[in-house]
Amino acid sequence: MSENNNTKRTILFFDGNCGLCNRSVKFVLRKEKNSDLIFSPLQSEFAKRTLAPFNLDGKTDSMVLLEHGKVYLRSSAALRVTKYLKGLWPGMLAFLIVPPFIRNFIYDYIAKNRITWFGSADYCEMMTPELKKRFLE
């Protein structure tokens, strides 16, 4: 699949060195309705090339969702991912009505402490041959 086709898909960019981010990706993989999402660590060259046109200037330190050509950051990215999950998780989308400054205050507090609380990790540890094709590097 060409890189151009990949950028038209829904891509969840995550901090490949963060224990919480890696656990979150594993959670999404277990709870997905379909295999609609693809993943890429923010540290990858693919992520740098793909996100460069959006001029995010350092706002990409934990989670970024690229969906239908639009980028969502922080709490907006996390909440929008829930629509791809089974069960009641899509109900979390209701929290999008909460003003972003409130949602992002909470998100930023967790993001600031995520390495201390959850440690660091190597995203490669979650790879199996079948999952590897869903990760872009």
C-alpha positions in Angstrom: 0.0 0.0 0.0 1.4 3.4 -0.9 2.1 6.1 1.6 -0.5 8.3 -0.2 -3.2 5.6 0.4 -2.2 5.3 4.1 -2.7 9.0 4.7 -6.3 8.7 3.6 -6.9 6.1 6.2 -7.5 6.8 9.9 -4.2 6.8 11.7 -3.6 6.9 15.4 -0.1 8.4 16.1 1.2 7.6 19.6 4.3 8.1 21.7 6.1 4.8 21.1 8.2 5.3 24.2 5.3 5.8 26.6 4.0 2.9 28.7 0.5 4.5 28.9 0.4 5.1 25.2 1.5 1.6 24.4 -1.1 0.2 26.8 -3.7 2.4 25.1 -2.8 1.1 21.7 -3.1 -2.5 23.0 -6.5 -1.7 24.5 -7.7 -0.3 21.2 -6.5 -3.3 19.3 -8.4 -5.6 21.7 -11.6 -3.6 21.6 -11.8 -2.5 18.0 -15.1 -3.2 16.1 -13.2 -3.6 12.8 -9.6 -3.2 11.8 -10.2 0.4 10.6 -7.4 2.0 12.5 -3.7 1.9 11.6 -1.0 3.0 14.0 2.3 4.8 13.8 4.7 6.0 16.6 5.2 9.7 16.6 8.9 9.1 16.5 8.8 7.5 13.1 9.8 9.2 9.8 6.3 8.4 8.5 4.7 10.4 11.3 7.1 13.3 10.8 6.4 13.4 7.1 2.6 12.9 7.4 2.1 15.4 10.2 4.5 18.1 8.8 1.8 19.8 6.6 -0.4 20.4 9.7 2.2 22.7 11.4 1.6 21.2 14.8 4.8 22.7 16.2 5.5 20.5 19.2 1.9 19.7 20.0 2.4 16.1 19.2 3.9 14.5 22.3 1.3 11.9 23.2 -1.6 11.2 20.8 -2.7 12.5 17.4 -5.5 11.1 15.3 -5.6 11.7 11.6 -9.1 11.1 10.3 -10.5 12.1 6.9 -7.6 14.5 6.4 -8.2 16.4 9.7 -5.9 16.2 12.7 -7.2 15.8 16.3 -5.0 16.4 19.3 -5.0 15.5 23.0 -8.5 14.8 24.5 -10.2 15.2 21.1 -8.0 12.5 19.6 -8.6 10.1 22.6 -12.4 10.6 22.6 -12.7 10.2 18.8 -10.8 6.9 18.9 -13.7 5.5 21.0 -16.1 5.5 18.0 -14.0 2.6 16.6 -14.5 0.5 19.7 -17.0 -2.2 20.6 -19.6 -1.9 23.4 -20.4 1.3 25.2 -17.1 3.0 24.5 -18.5 5.2 21.7 -20.7 6.8 24.3 -17.5 8.6 25.4 -18.0 10.9 22.4 -20.6 12.7 24.4 -17.7 14.3 26.3 -16.8 16.3 23.2 -19.4 18.8 24.4 -17.2 19.6 27.3 -15.2 22.6 26.4 -11.7 21.6 25.2 -9.9 23.8 27.8 -11.5 21.6 30.5 -10.9 18.3 28.7 -7.3 19.2 27.8 -6.5 20.4 31.4 -7.2 16.8 32.6 -5.6 15.3 29.5 -2.4 17.4 29.9 -2.2 16.5 33.6 -2.2 12.8 32.8 0.2 13.3 29.8 2.6 15.3 31.9 2.9 12.5 34.4 2.4 9.5 32.1 6.1 8.4 32.1 6.4 8.7 35.9 3.2 6.8 36.5 3.3 4.2 33.7 6.9 4.0 32.8 8.4 3.9 29.4 8.0 1.1 26.8 9.1 0.0 23.4 6.1 -0.2 21.0 7.9 -3.0 19.1 7.2 -5.3 22.1 3.5 -5.5 21.0 4.2 -6.6 17.5 3.0 -9.9 16.1 3.3 -10.7 12.4 -0.5 -10.1 11.9 -0.4 -6.8 13.8 2.8 -5.6 12.1 0.9 -4.8 8.9 -1.3 -2.3 10.8 1.7 -0.3 12.0 3.4 2.3 9.8 7.0 3.2 10.4 
